C-alpha cells in the first residue's frame, strides 16, 4: 500500500506535469495562430505588391502609347501647317524687318569688336504698333 504523503507527492507531481503540459500545448496553439496570421499577412502583402506591379506596368504601357500618339500628333500638325501661307495681315511689315536686320547687324558688329551704333542705317520709317 502506498502511503498518503507519497500519494500527495505523486498527485502534486502529476498536477504540475499536467499544468506544464497544458501550458506547452496552449503555447503551441498561440504560436500556430501567430504563424497563421503571419502567413495571411504575407499573402496579402504579396497580392498587394503584385497588384501594384500590374498597375505600374499598365501605367508604363499607357504612357508609352500616349507618348507615341503625341509624337504622331505633333508630326501631323507640323506637316499640315508647313505649307500654309501666312496671310498678308499677319506678315511682318518691311520696315520692321529692316529694323530687325539692322539690329542683328549692329549686334554682330559689336561682338566682333567693330563699332556699331545700334541705330538703323538709312532713316527707315517708324513701325506702327497695333
Backbone atoms as SQL, in Angstrom:
CREATE TABLE atoms (id INTEGER PRIMARY KEY, chain TEXT, resi INTEGER, resn TEXT, atom TEXT, x REAL, y REAL, z REAL);
INSERT INTO atoms VALUES
  (1, 'A', 1, 'UNK', 'N', 0.813, -1.159, 0.000),
  (2, 'A', 1, 'UNK', 'CA', 0.000, 0.000, 0.000),
  (3, 'A', 1, 'UNK', 'C', 0.878, 1.252, 0.000),
  (4, 'A', 2, 'UNK', 'N', 0.423, 2.230, -0.741),
  (5, 'A', 2, 'UNK', 'CA', 1.189, 3.465, -0.878),
  (6, 'A', 2, 'UNK', 'C', 0.728, 4.413, 0.219),
  (7, 'A', 3, 'UNK', 'N', 1.676, 5.014, 0.830),
  (8, 'A', 3, 'UNK', 'CA', 1.352, 5.917, 1.939),
  (9, 'A', 3, 'UNK', 'C', 0.773, 7.217, 1.416),
  (10, 'A', 4, 'UNK', 'N', 0.041, 7.860, 2.252),
  (11, 'A', 4, 'UNK', 'CA', -0.653, 9.096, 1.922),
  (12, 'A', 4, 'UNK', 'C', 0.311, 10.223, 1.509),
  (13, 'A', 5, 'UNK', 'N', 1.427, 10.445, 2.183),
  (14, 'A', 5, 'UNK', 'CA', 2.323, 11.508, 1.725),
  (15, 'A', 5, 'UNK', 'C', 2.880, 11.234, 0.326),
  (16, 'A', 6, 'UNK', 'N', 3.122, 9.945, 0.071),
  (17, 'A', 6, 'UNK', 'CA', 3.601, 9.617, -1.267),
  (18, 'A', 6, 'UNK', 'C', 2.509, 9.884, -2.301),
  (19, 'A', 7, 'UNK', 'N', 1.309, 9.526, -1.981),
  (20, 'A', 7, 'UNK', 'CA', 0.191, 9.792, -2.901),
  (21, 'A', 7, 'UNK', 'C', 0.031, 11.294, -3.124),
  (22, 'A', 8, 'UNK', 'N', 0.169, 12.081, -2.098),
  (23, 'A', 8, 'UNK', 'CA', 0.064, 13.539, -2.237),
  (24, 'A', 8, 'UNK', 'C', 1.205, 14.060, -3.100),
  (25, 'A', 9, 'UNK', 'N', 2.386, 13.535, -2.905),
  (26, 'A', 9, 'UNK', 'CA', 3.530, 13.965, -3.714),
  (27, 'A', 9, 'UNK', 'C', 3.371, 13.587, -5.173),
  (28, 'A', 10, 'UNK', 'N', 2.901, 12.354, -5.390),
  (29, 'A', 10, 'UNK', 'CA', 2.677, 11.896, -6.770),
  (30, 'A', 10, 'UNK', 'C', 1.564, 12.724, -7.405),
  (31, 'A', 11, 'UNK', 'N', 0.522, 13.012, -6.642),
  (32, 'A', 11, 'UNK', 'CA', -0.584, 13.840, -7.150),
  (33, 'A', 11, 'UNK', 'C', -0.111, 15.242, -7.493),
  (34, 'A', 12, 'UNK', 'N', 0.710, 15.806, -6.623),
  (35, 'A', 12, 'UNK', 'CA', 1.227, 17.156, -6.895),
  (36, 'A', 12, 'UNK', 'C', 2.123, 17.142, -8.128),
  (37, 'A', 13, 'UNK', 'N', 2.936, 16.074, -8.250),
  (38, 'A', 13, 'UNK', 'CA', 3.813, 15.976, -9.430),
  (39, 'A', 13, 'UNK', 'C', 2.983, 15.832, -10.699),
  (40, 'A', 14, 'UNK', 'N', 1.947, 14.993, -10.637),
  (41, 'A', 14, 'UNK', 'CA', 1.078, 14.832, -11.810),
  (42, 'A', 14, 'UNK', 'C', 0.342, 16.130, -12.134),
  (43, 'A', 15, 'UNK', 'N', -0.095, 16.821, -11.103),
  (44, 'A', 15, 'UNK', 'CA', -0.766, 18.107, -11.307),
  (45, 'A', 15, 'UNK', 'C', 0.188, 19.120, -11.945),
  (46, 'A', 16, 'UNK', 'N', 1.429, 19.179, -11.465),
  (47, 'A', 16, 'UNK', 'CA', 2.424, 20.088, -12.043),
  (48, 'A', 16, 'UNK', 'C', 2.740, 19.688, -13.478),
  (49, 'A', 17, 'UNK', 'N', 2.875, 18.378, -13.730),
  (50, 'A', 17, 'UNK', 'CA', 3.146, 17.895, -15.085),
  (51, 'A', 17, 'UNK', 'C', 1.984, 18.227, -16.014),
  (52, 'A', 18, 'UNK', 'N', 0.748, 18.053, -15.518),
  (53, 'A', 18, 'UNK', 'CA', -0.429, 18.405, -16.324),
  (54, 'A', 18, 'UNK', 'C', -0.491, 19.901, -16.619),
  (55, 'A', 19, 'UNK', 'N', -0.171, 20.723, -15.616),
  (56, 'A', 19, 'UNK', 'CA', -0.188, 22.178, -15.832),
  (57, 'A', 19, 'UNK', 'C', 0.888, 22.574, -16.845),
  (58, 'A', 20, 'UNK', 'N', 2.068, 21.965, -16.687),
  (59, 'A', 20, 'UNK', 'CA', 3.142, 22.271, -17.636),
  (60, 'A', 20, 'UNK', 'C', 2.767, 21.822, -19.046),
  (61, 'A', 21, 'UNK', 'N', 2.166, 20.647, -19.161),
  (62, 'A', 21, 'UNK', 'CA', 1.712, 20.149, -20.464),
  (63, 'A', 21, 'UNK', 'C', 0.643, 21.048, -21.059),
  (64, 'A', 22, 'UNK', 'N', -0.294, 21.468, -20.237),
  (65, 'A', 22, 'UNK', 'CA', -1.342, 22.376, -20.722),
  (66, 'A', 22, 'UNK', 'C', -0.761, 23.713, -21.170),
  (67, 'A', 23, 'UNK', 'N', 0.183, 24.208, -20.374),
  (68, 'A', 23, 'UNK', 'CA', 0.843, 25.464, -20.739),
  (69, 'A', 23, 'UNK', 'C', 1.573, 25.317, -22.073),
  (70, 'A', 24, 'UNK', 'N', 2.263, 24.200, -22.270),
  (71, 'A', 24, 'UNK', 'CA', 3.003, 23.958, -23.505),
  (72, 'A', 24, 'UNK', 'C', 2.057, 23.848, -24.694),
  (73, 'A', 25, 'UNK', 'N', 0.980, 23.122, -24.536),
  (74, 'A', 25, 'UNK', 'CA', 0.005, 22.976, -25.621),
  (75, 'A', 25, 'UNK', 'C', -0.627, 24.327, -25.946),
  (76, 'A', 26, 'UNK', 'N', -0.941, 25.102, -24.934),
  (77, 'A', 26, 'UNK', 'CA', -1.507, 26.436, -25.168),
  (78, 'A', 26, 'UNK', 'C', -0.505, 27.329, -25.901),
  (79, 'A', 27, 'UNK', 'N', 0.756, 27.214, -25.512),
  (80, 'A', 27, 'UNK', 'CA', 1.808, 27.986, -26.183),
  (81, 'A', 27, 'UNK', 'C', 1.913, 27.580, -27.642),
  (82, 'A', 28, 'UNK', 'N', 1.856, 26.297, -27.929),
  (83, 'A', 28, 'UNK', 'CA', 1.909, 25.818, -29.312),
  (84, 'A', 28, 'UNK', 'C', 0.708, 26.324, -30.110),
  (85, 'A', 29, 'UNK', 'N', -0.450, 26.330, -29.458),
  (86, 'A', 29, 'UNK', 'CA', -1.662, 26.802, -30.144),
  (87, 'A', 29, 'UNK', 'C', -1.540, 28.287, -30.491),
  (88, 'A', 30, 'UNK', 'N', -1.033, 29.079, -29.553),
  (89, 'A', 30, 'UNK', 'CA', -0.865, 30.514, -29.820),
  (90, 'A', 30, 'UNK', 'C', 0.213, 30.753, -30.878),
  (91, 'A', 31, 'UNK', 'N', 1.277, 29.958, -30.837),
  (92, 'A', 31, 'UNK', 'CA', 2.296, 30.058, -31.877),
  (93, 'A', 31, 'UNK', 'C', 1.706, 29.728, -33.243),
  (94, 'A', 32, 'UNK', 'N', 0.869, 28.708, -33.288),
  (95, 'A', 32, 'UNK', 'CA', 0.227, 28.321, -34.537),
  (96, 'A', 32, 'UNK', 'C', -0.670, 29.444, -35.060),
  (97, 'A', 33, 'UNK', 'N', -1.422, 30.082, -34.159),
  (98, 'A', 33, 'UNK', 'CA', -2.267, 31.215, -34.574),
  (99, 'A', 33, 'UNK', 'C', -1.415, 32.373, -35.086),
  (100, 'A', 34, 'UNK', 'N', -0.303, 32.629, -34.403),
  (101, 'A', 34, 'UNK', 'CA', 0.578, 33.717, -34.840),
  (102, 'A', 34, 'UNK', 'C', 1.181, 33.406, -36.203),
  (103, 'A', 35, 'UNK', 'N', 1.577, 32.147, -36.427),
  (104, 'A', 35, 'UNK', 'CA', 2.128, 31.773, -37.731),
  (105, 'A', 35, 'UNK', 'C', 1.075, 31.854, -38.829),
  (106, 'A', 36, 'UNK', 'N', -0.167, 31.479, -38.501),
  (107, 'A', 36, 'UNK', 'CA', -1.252, 31.611, -39.474),
  (108, 'A', 36, 'UNK', 'C', -1.498, 33.076, -39.816),
  (109, 'A', 37, 'UNK', 'N', -1.485, 33.939, -38.807),
  (110, 'A', 37, 'UNK', 'CA', -1.676, 35.376, -39.056),
  (111, 'A', 37, 'UNK', 'C', -0.530, 35.930, -39.893),
  (112, 'A', 38, 'UNK', 'N', 0.695, 35.479, -39.604),
  (113, 'A', 38, 'UNK', 'CA', 1.848, 35.926, -40.387),
  (114, 'A', 38, 'UNK', 'C', 1.745, 35.452, -41.826),
  (115, 'A', 39, 'UNK', 'N', 1.305, 34.206, -42.021),
  (116, 'A', 39, 'UNK', 'CA', 1.129, 33.680, -43.380),
  (117, 'A', 39, 'UNK', 'C', 0.060, 34.467, -44.132),
  (118, 'A', 40, 'UNK', 'N', -1.050, 34.799, -43.451),
  (119, 'A', 40, 'UNK', 'CA', -2.108, 35.599, -44.082),
  (120, 'A', 40, 'UNK', 'C', -1.602, 36.989, -44.442),
  (121, 'A', 41, 'UNK', 'N', -0.848, 37.600, -43.552),
  (122, 'A', 41, 'UNK', 'CA', -0.313, 38.940, -43.826),
  (123, 'A', 41, 'UNK', 'C', 0.684, 38.896, -44.978),
  (124, 'A', 42, 'UNK', 'N', 1.516, 37.864, -45.023),
  (125, 'A', 42, 'UNK', 'CA', 2.477, 37.726, -46.119),
  (126, 'A', 42, 'UNK', 'C', 1.760, 37.539, -47.444),
  (127, 'A', 43, 'UNK', 'N', 0.700, 36.721, -47.434),
  (128, 'A', 43, 'UNK', 'CA', -0.075, 36.504, -48.654),
  (129, 'A', 43, 'UNK', 'C', -0.721, 37.815, -49.120),
  (130, 'A', 44, 'UNK', 'N', -1.298, 38.563, -48.198),
  (131, 'A', 44, 'UNK', 'CA', -1.929, 39.844, -48.551),
  (132, 'A', 44, 'UNK', 'C', -0.887, 40.833, -49.078),
  (133, 'A', 45, 'UNK', 'N', 0.287, 40.841, -48.466),
  (134, 'A', 45, 'UNK', 'CA', 1.353, 41.736, -48.927),
  (135, 'A', 45, 'UNK', 'C', 1.796, 41.368, -50.332),
  (136, 'A', 46, 'UNK', 'N', 1.947, 40.078, -50.590),
  (137, 'A', 46, 'UNK', 'CA', 2.353, 39.634, -51.927),
  (138, 'A', 46, 'UNK', 'C', 1.297, 39.967, -52.968),
  (139, 'A', 47, 'UNK', 'N', 0.021, 39.800, -52.611),
  (140, 'A', 47, 'UNK', 'CA', -1.051, 40.154, -53.549),
  (141, 'A', 47, 'UNK', 'C', -1.067, 41.652, -53.822),
  (142, 'A', 48, 'UNK', 'N', -0.862, 42.460, -52.788),
  (143, 'A', 48, 'UNK', 'CA', -0.832, 43.917, -52.979),
  (144, 'A', 48, 'UNK', 'C', 0.359, 44.322, -53.843),
  (145, 'A', 49, 'UNK', 'N', 1.511, 43.705, -53.617),
  (146, 'A', 49, 'UNK', 'CA', 2.693, 44.020, -54.423),
  (147, 'A', 49, 'UNK', 'C', 2.479, 43.616, -55.878),
  (148, 'A', 50, 'UNK', 'N', 1.859, 42.465, -56.084),
  (149, 'A', 50, 'UNK', 'CA', 1.570, 42.021, -57.453),
  (150, 'A', 50, 'UNK', 'C', 0.594, 42.992, -58.127),
  (151, 'A', 51, 'UNK', 'N', -0.404, 43.445, -57.390),
  (152, 'A', 51, 'UNK', 'CA', -1.361, 44.421, -57.928),
  (153, 'A', 51, 'UNK', 'C', -0.655, 45.726, -58.294),
  (154, 'A', 52, 'UNK', 'N', 0.242, 46.185, -57.415),
  (155, 'A', 52, 'UNK', 'CA', 0.962, 47.428, -57.688),
  (156, 'A', 52, 'UNK', 'C', 1.877, 47.275, -58.911),
  (157, 'A', 53, 'UNK', 'N', 2.529, 46.113, -59.037),
  (158, 'A', 53, 'UNK', 'CA', 3.365, 45.885, -60.219),
  (159, 'A', 53, 'UNK', 'C', 2.524, 45.895, -61.483),
  (160, 'A', 54, 'UNK', 'N', 1.352, 45.265, -61.434),
  (161, 'A', 54, 'UNK', 'CA', 0.469, 45.248, -62.597),
  (162, 'A', 54, 'UNK', 'C', 0.012, 46.657, -62.949),
  (163, 'A', 55, 'UNK', 'N', -0.326, 47.452, -61.931),
  (164, 'A', 55, 'UNK', 'CA', -0.743, 48.832, -62.196),
  (165, 'A', 55, 'UNK', 'C', 0.411, 49.656, -62.773),
  (166, 'A', 56, 'UNK', 'N', 1.618, 49.435, -62.257),
  (167, 'A', 56, 'UNK', 'CA', 2.790, 50.143, -62.782),
  (168, 'A', 56, 'UNK', 'C', 3.069, 49.769, -64.222),
  (169, 'A', 57, 'UNK', 'N', 2.946, 48.483, -64.553),
  (170, 'A', 57, 'UNK', 'CA', 3.151, 48.043, -65.937),
  (171, 'A', 57, 'UNK', 'C', 2.100, 48.652, -66.852),
  (172, 'A', 58, 'UNK', 'N', 0.857, 48.688, -66.375),
  (173, 'A', 58, 'UNK', 'CA', -0.215, 49.291, -67.164),
  (174, 'A', 58, 'UNK', 'C', 0.039, 50.781, -67.377),
  (175, 'A', 59, 'UNK', 'N', 0.509, 51.472, -66.330),
  (176, 'A', 59, 'UNK', 'CA', 0.825, 52.896, -66.448),
  (177, 'A', 59, 'UNK', 'C', 1.933, 53.118, -67.477),
  (178, 'A', 60, 'UNK', 'N', 2.998, 52.311, -67.399),
  (179, 'A', 60, 'UNK', 'CA', 4.110, 52.480, -68.343),
  (180, 'A', 60, 'UNK', 'C', 3.645, 52.226, -69.781),
  (181, 'A', 61, 'UNK', 'N', 2.804, 51.216, -69.981),
  (182, 'A', 61, 'UNK', 'CA', 2.298, 50.928, -71.327),
  (183, 'A', 61, 'UNK', 'C', 1.455, 52.098, -71.827),
  (184, 'A', 62, 'UNK', 'N', 0.560, 52.600, -70.974),
  (185, 'A', 62, 'UNK', 'CA', -0.269, 53.742, -71.371),
  (186, 'A', 62, 'UNK', 'C', 0.586, 54.978, -71.640),
  (187, 'A', 63, 'UNK', 'N', 1.630, 55.195, -70.820),
  (188, 'A', 63, 'UNK', 'CA', 2.491, 56.355, -71.017),
  (189, 'A', 63, 'UNK', 'C', 3.231, 56.262, -72.346),
  (190, 'A', 64, 'UNK', 'N', 3.725, 55.082, -72.683),
  (191, 'A', 64, 'UNK', 'CA', 4.422, 54.911, -73.953),
  (192, 'A', 64, 'UNK', 'C', 3.470, 55.074, -75.131),
  (193, 'A', 65, 'UNK', 'N', 2.236, 54.542, -74.994),
  (194, 'A', 65, 'UNK', 'CA', 1.244, 54.723, -76.054),
  (195, 'A', 65, 'UNK', 'C', 0.905, 56.200, -76.231),
  (196, 'A', 66, 'UNK', 'N', 0.712, 56.904, -75.124),
  (197, 'A', 66, 'UNK', 'CA', 0.407, 58.339, -75.199),
  (198, 'A', 66, 'UNK', 'C', 1.568, 59.119, -75.807),
  (199, 'A', 67, 'UNK', 'N', 2.795, 58.727, -75.460),
  (200, 'A', 67, 'UNK', 'CA', 3.958, 59.422, -75.991),
  (201, 'A', 67, 'UNK', 'C', 4.055, 59.223, -77.503),
  (202, 'A', 68, 'UNK', 'N', 3.816, 57.999, -77.976),
  (203, 'A', 68, 'UNK', 'CA', 3.887, 57.762, -79.417),
  (204, 'A', 68, 'UNK', 'C', 2.745, 58.480, -80.133),
  (205, 'A', 69, 'UNK', 'N', 1.561, 58.501, -79.530),
  (206, 'A', 69, 'UNK', 'CA', 0.449, 59.236, -80.137),
  (207, 'A', 69, 'UNK', 'C', 0.744, 60.729, -80.175),
  (208, 'A', 70, 'UNK', 'N', 1.389, 61.246, -79.160),
  (209, 'A', 70, 'UNK', 'CA', 1.736, 62.657, -79.125),
  (210, 'A', 70, 'UNK', 'C', 2.732, 62.992, -80.227),
  (211, 'A', 71, 'UNK', 'N', 3.713, 62.101, -80.419),
  (212, 'A', 71, 'UNK', 'CA', 4.698, 62.345, -81.477),
  (213, 'A', 71, 'UNK', 'C', 4.023, 62.323, -82.848),
  (214, 'A', 72, 'UNK', 'N', 3.101, 61.380, -83.062),
  (215, 'A', 72, 'UNK', 'CA', 2.370, 61.316, -84.330),
  (216, 'A', 72, 'UNK', 'C', 1.538, 62.576, -84.507),
  (217, 'A', 73, 'UNK', 'N', 0.883, 63.012, -83.434),
  (218, 'A', 73, 'UNK', 'CA', 0.047, 64.207, -83.492),
  (219, 'A', 73, 'UNK', 'C', 0.887, 65.440, -83.829),
  (220, 'A', 74, 'UNK', 'N', 2.040, 65.596, -83.157),
  (221, 'A', 74, 'UNK', 'CA', 2.900, 66.745, -83.439),
  (222, 'A', 74, 'UNK', 'C', 3.423, 66.713, -84.863),
  (223, 'A', 75, 'UNK', 'N', 3.779, 65.532, -85.348),
  (224, 'A', 75, 'UNK', 'CA', 4.259, 65.400, -86.721),
  (225, 'A', 75, 'UNK', 'C', 3.157, 65.764, -87.711),
  (226, 'A', 76, 'UNK', 'N', 1.945, 65.311, -87.430),
  (227, 'A', 76, 'UNK', 'CA', 0.825, 65.608, -88.314),
  (228, 'A', 76, 'UNK', 'C', 0.521, 67.110, -88.322),
  (229, 'A', 77, 'UNK', 'N', 0.568, 67.742, -87.153),
  (230, 'A', 77, 'UNK', 'CA', 0.307, 69.183, -87.072),
  (231, 'A', 77, 'UNK', 'C', 1.373, 69.950, -87.833),
  (232, 'A', 78, 'UNK', 'N', 2.648, 69.583, -87.644),
  (233, 'A', 78, 'UNK', 'CA', 3.699, 70.317, -88.356),
  (234, 'A', 78, 'UNK', 'C', 3.605, 70.082, -89.856),
  (235, 'A', 79, 'UNK', 'N', 3.169, 68.889, -90.281),
  (236, 'A', 79, 'UNK', 'CA', 3.002, 68.632, -91.715),
  (237, 'A', 79, 'UNK', 'C', 1.855, 69.451, -92.271),
  (238, 'A', 80, 'UNK', 'N', 0.774, 69.549, -91.527),
  (239, 'A', 80, 'UNK', 'CA', -0.392, 70.301, -92.009),
  (240, 'A', 80, 'UNK', 'C', -0.058, 71.778, -92.155),
  (241, 'A', 81, 'UNK', 'N', 0.623, 72.342, -91.156),
  (242, 'A', 81, 'UNK', 'CA', 0.857, 73.778, -91.159),
  (243, 'A', 81, 'UNK', 'C', 2.150, 74.179, -91.855),
  (244, 'A', 82, 'UNK', 'N', 2.920, 73.228, -92.355),
  (245, 'A', 82, 'UNK', 'CA', 4.168, 73.565, -93.031),
  (246, 'A', 82, 'UNK', 'C', 3.910, 74.335, -94.330),
  (247, 'A', 83, 'UNK', 'N', 2.900, 73.938, -95.066),
  (248, 'A', 83, 'UNK', 'CA', 2.647, 74.521, -96.383),
  (249, 'A', 83, 'UNK', 'C', 1.590, 75.606, -96.369),
  (250, 'A', 84, 'UNK', 'N', 1.152, 76.019, -95.198),
  (251, 'A', 84, 'UNK', 'CA', 0.128, 77.060, -95.117),
  (252, 'A', 84, 'UNK', 'C', 0.804, 78.416, -95.272),
  (253, 'A', 85, 'UNK', 'N', 0.295, 79.200, -96.196),
  (254, 'A', 85, 'UNK', 'CA', 0.846, 80.538, -96.422),
  (255, 'A', 85, 'UNK', 'C', 0.389, 81.481, -95.308),
  (256, 'A', 86, 'UNK', 'N', 1.270, 82.386, -94.923),
  (257, 'A', 86, 'UNK', 'CA', 0.932, 83.373, -93.902),
  (258, 'A', 86, 'UNK', 'C', 0.104, 84.464, -94.559),
  (259, 'A', 87, 'UNK', 'N', -1.061, 84.790, -94.003),
  (260, 'A', 87, 'UNK', 'CA', -1.871, 85.862, -94.592),
  (261, 'A', 87, 'UNK', 'C', -1.118, 87.194, -94.540),
  (262, 'A', 88, 'UNK', 'N', -1.449, 88.067, -95.455),
  (263, 'A', 88, 'UNK', 'CA', -0.745, 89.335, -95.568),
  (264, 'A', 88, 'UNK', 'C', -0.884, 90.184, -94.307),
  (265, 'A', 89, 'UNK', 'N', -2.014, 90.122, -93.650),
  (266, 'A', 89, 'UNK', 'CA', -2.185, 90.955, -92.461),
  (267, 'A', 89, 'UNK', 'C', -1.392, 90.409, -91.264),
  (268, 'A', 90, 'UNK', 'N', -0.879, 89.180, -91.336),
  (269, 'A', 90, 'UNK', 'CA', -0.068, 88.613, -90.263),
  (270, 'A', 90, 'UNK', 'C', 1.427, 88.706, -90.559),
  (271, 'A', 91, 'UNK', 'N', 1.773, 89.052, -91.780),
  (272, 'A', 91, 'UNK', 'CA', 3.181, 89.097, -92.156),
  (273, 'A', 91, 'UNK', 'C', 3.872, 90.274, -91.471),
  (274, 'A', 92, 'UNK', 'N', 5.176, 90.139, -91.267),
  (275, 'A', 92, 'UNK', 'CA', 5.969, 91.205, -90.653),
  (276, 'A', 92, 'UNK', 'C', 6.112, 92.344, -91.664),
  (277, 'A', 93, 'UNK', 'N', 5.811, 93.582, -91.268),
  (278, 'A', 93, 'UNK', 'CA', 5.975, 94.703, -92.204),
  (279, 'A', 93, 'UNK', 'C', 7.442, 94.861, -92.610),
  (280, 'A', 94, 'UNK', 'N', 7.650, 95.365, -93.812),
  (281, 'A', 94, 'UNK', 'CA', 9.020, 95.520, -94.331),
  (282, 'A', 94, 'UNK', 'C', 9.854, 96.413, -93.431),
  (283, 'A', 95, 'UNK', 'N', 9.255, 97.463, -92.891),
  (284, 'A', 95, 'UNK', 'CA', 10.010, 98.378, -92.036),
  (285, 'A', 95, 'UNK', 'C', 10.481, 97.655, -90.774),
  (286, 'A', 96, 'UNK', 'N', 9.640, 96.820, -90.208),
  (287, 'A', 96, 'UNK', 'CA', 10.030, 96.075, -89.007),
  (288, 'A', 96, 'UNK', 'C', 11.133, 95.080, -89.345),
  (289, 'A', 97, 'UNK', 'N', 11.046, 94.457, -90.504),
  (290, 'A', 97, 'UNK', 'CA', 12.087, 93.519, -90.924),
  (291, 'A', 97, 'UNK', 'C', 13.424, 94.207, -91.078),
  (292, 'A', 98, 'UNK', 'N', 13.429, 95.413, -91.655),
  (293, 'A', 98, 'UNK', 'CA', 14.702, 96.116, -91.821),
  (294, 'A', 98, 'UNK', 'C', 15.270, 96.560, -90.477),
  (295, 'A', 99, 'UNK', 'N', 14.405, 96.949, -89.530),
  (296, 'A', 99, 'UNK', 'CA', 14.876, 97.327, -88.195),
  (297, 'A', 99, 'UNK', 'C', 15.527, 96.117, -87.517),
  (298, 'A', 100, 'UNK', 'N', 14.881, 94.957, -87.626),
  (299, 'A', 100, 'UNK', 'CA', 15.452, 93.738, -87.037),
  (300, 'A', 100, 'UNK', 'C', 16.778, 93.374, -87.698),
  (301, 'A', 101, 'UNK', 'N', 16.830, 93.475, -89.016),
  (302, 'A', 101, 'UNK', 'CA', 18.077, 93.154, -89.719),
  (303, 'A', 101, 'UNK', 'C', 19.199, 94.103, -89.294),
  (304, 'A', 102, 'UNK', 'N', 18.877, 95.396, -89.168),
  (305, 'A', 102, 'UNK', 'CA', 19.890, 96.367, -88.733),
  (306, 'A', 102, 'UNK', 'C', 20.366, 96.083, -87.311),
  (307, 'A', 103, 'UNK', 'N', 19.437, 95.701, -86.414),
  (308, 'A', 103, 'UNK', 'CA', 19.808, 95.400, -85.031),
  (309, 'A', 103, 'UNK', 'C', 20.693, 94.164, -84.972),
  (310, 'A', 104, 'UNK', 'N', 20.396, 93.175, -85.781),
  (311, 'A', 104, 'UNK', 'CA', 21.228, 91.967, -85.818),
  (312, 'A', 104, 'UNK', 'C', 22.618, 92.301, -86.338),
  (313, 'A', 105, 'UNK', 'N', 22.673, 93.119, -87.389),
  (314, 'A', 105, 'UNK', 'CA', 23.974, 93.527, -87.929),
  (315, 'A', 105, 'UNK', 'C', 24.792, 94.303, -86.917),
  (316, 'A', 106, 'UNK', 'N', 24.141, 95.219, -86.167),
  (317, 'A', 106, 'UNK', 'CA', 24.854, 96.000, -85.156),
  (318, 'A', 106, 'UNK', 'C', 25.349, 95.106, -84.027),
  (319, 'A', 107, 'UNK', 'N', 24.535, 94.140, -83.604),
  (320, 'A', 107, 'UNK', 'CA', 24.942, 93.223, -82.530),
  (321, 'A', 107, 'UNK', 'C', 26.119, 92.370, -82.972),
  (322, 'A', 108, 'UNK', 'N', 26.084, 91.905, -84.185),
  (323, 'A', 108, 'UNK', 'CA', 27.208, 91.109, -84.695),
  (324, 'A', 108, 'UNK', 'C', 28.471, 91.954, -84.803),
  (325, 'A', 109, 'UNK', 'N', 28.310, 93.226, -85.209),
  (326, 'A', 109, 'UNK', 'CA', 29.475, 94.111, -85.316),
  (327, 'A', 109, 'UNK', 'C', 30.083, 94.354, -83.938),
  (328, 'A', 110, 'UNK', 'N', 29.264, 94.622, -82.946),
  (329, 'A', 110, 'UNK', 'CA', 29.779, 94.841, -81.591),
  (330, 'A', 110, 'UNK', 'C', 30.474, 93.603, -81.057),
  (331, 'A', 111, 'UNK', 'N', 29.931, 92.455, -81.339),
  (332, 'A', 111, 'UNK', 'CA', 30.531, 91.216, -80.837),
  (333, 'A', 111, 'UNK', 'C', 31.877, 90.959, -81.486),
  (334, 'A', 112, 'UNK', 'N', 32.012, 91.331, -82.728),
  (335, 'A', 112, 'UNK', 'CA', 33.293, 91.099, -83.411),
  (336, 'A', 112, 'UNK', 'C', 34.302, 92.196, -83.121),
  (337, 'A', 113, 'UNK', 'N', 33.912, 93.191, -82.336),
  (338, 'A', 113, 'UNK', 'CA', 34.838, 94.245, -81.947),
  (339, 'A', 113, 'UNK', 'C', 34.763, 95.475, -82.834),
  (340, 'A', 114, 'UNK', 'N', 33.939, 95.475, -83.839),
  (341, 'A', 114, 'UNK', 'CA', 33.788, 96.651, -84.697),
  (342, 'A', 114, 'UNK', 'C', 32.804, 97.602, -84.039),
  (343, 'A', 115, 'UNK', 'N', 32.915, 98.853, -84.441),
  (344, 'A', 115, 'UNK', 'CA', 31.987, 99.816, -83.859),
  (345, 'A', 115, 'UNK', 'C', 30.651, 99.711, -84.578),
  (346, 'A', 116, 'UNK', 'N', 29.621, 99.684, -83.818),
  (347, 'A', 116, 'UNK', 'CA', 28.273, 99.658, -84.394),
  (348, 'A', 116, 'UNK', 'C', 27.403, 100.561, -83.554),
  (349, 'A', 117, 'UNK', 'N', 26.657, 101.404, -84.201),
  (350, 'A', 117, 'UNK', 'CA', 25.864, 102.362, -83.458),
  (351, 'A', 117, 'UNK', 'C', 24.610, 101.725, -82.876),
  (352, 'A', 118, 'UNK', 'N', 24.156, 100.637, -83.472),
  (353, 'A', 118, 'UNK', 'CA', 22.929, 100.024, -82.988),
  (354, 'A', 118, 'UNK', 'C', 21.692, 100.702, -83.517),
  (355, 'A', 119, 'UNK', 'N', 21.868, 101.813, -84.232),
  (356, 'A', 119, 'UNK', 'CA', 20.729, 102.501, -84.822),
  (357, 'A', 119, 'UNK', 'C', 20.543, 102.036, -86.242),
  (358, 'A', 120, 'UNK', 'N', 19.322, 102.005, -86.713),
  (359, 'A', 120, 'UNK', 'CA', 19.089, 101.561, -88.087),
  (360, 'A', 120, 'UNK', 'C', 19.801, 102.469, -89.072),
  (361, 'A', 121, 'UNK', 'N', 20.423, 101.857, -90.065),
  (362, 'A', 121, 'UNK', 'CA', 21.087, 102.639, -91.108),
  (363, 'A', 121, 'UNK', 'C', 20.040, 103.139, -92.084),
  (364, 'A', 122, 'UNK', 'N', 20.192, 104.328, -92.565),
  (365, 'A', 122, 'UNK', 'CA', 19.268, 104.894, -93.546),
  (366, 'A', 122, 'UNK', 'C', 17.917, 105.140, -92.931),
  (367, 'A', 123, 'UNK', 'N', 17.495, 106.194, -92.586),
  (368, 'A', 123, 'UNK', 'CA', 16.314, 106.523, -91.809),
  (369, 'A', 123, 'UNK', 'C', 15.077, 105.784, -92.231),
  (370, 'A', 124, 'UNK', 'N', 14.870, 104.598, -91.730),
  (371, 'A', 124, 'UNK', 'CA', 13.660, 103.855, -92.058),
  (372, 'A', 124, 'UNK', 'C', 12.488, 104.473, -91.274),
  (373, 'A', 125, 'UNK', 'N', 11.329, 104.321, -91.839),
  (374, 'A', 125, 'UNK', 'CA', 10.136, 104.906, -91.230),
  (375, 'A', 125, 'UNK', 'C', 9.767, 104.147, -89.966),
  (376, 'A', 126, 'UNK', 'N', 9.179, 104.852, -88.984),
  (377, 'A', 126, 'UNK', 'CA', 8.759, 104.168, -87.767),
  (378, 'A', 126, 'UNK', 'C', 7.700, 103.121, -88.071),
  (379, 'A', 127, 'UNK', 'N', 7.728, 102.065, -87.279),
  (380, 'A', 127, 'UNK', 'CA', 6.770, 100.970, -87.478),
  (381, 'A', 127, 'UNK', 'C', 5.597, 101.187, -86.544),
  (382, 'A', 128, 'UNK', 'N', 4.413, 101.125, -87.106),
  (383, 'A', 128, 'UNK', 'CA', 3.211, 101.297, -86.298),
  (384, 'A', 128, 'UNK', 'C', 2.970, 100.038, -85.476),
  (385, 'A', 129, 'UNK', 'N', 2.676, 100.202, -84.219),
  (386, 'A', 129, 'UNK', 'CA', 2.382, 99.072, -83.324),
  (387, 'A', 129, 'UNK', 'C', 0.893, 98.987, -83.166),
  (388, 'A', 130, 'UNK', 'N', 0.361, 97.835, -83.372),
  (389, 'A', 130, 'UNK', 'CA', -1.109, 97.660, -83.286),
  (390, 'A', 130, 'UNK', 'C', -1.502, 97.147, -81.956);
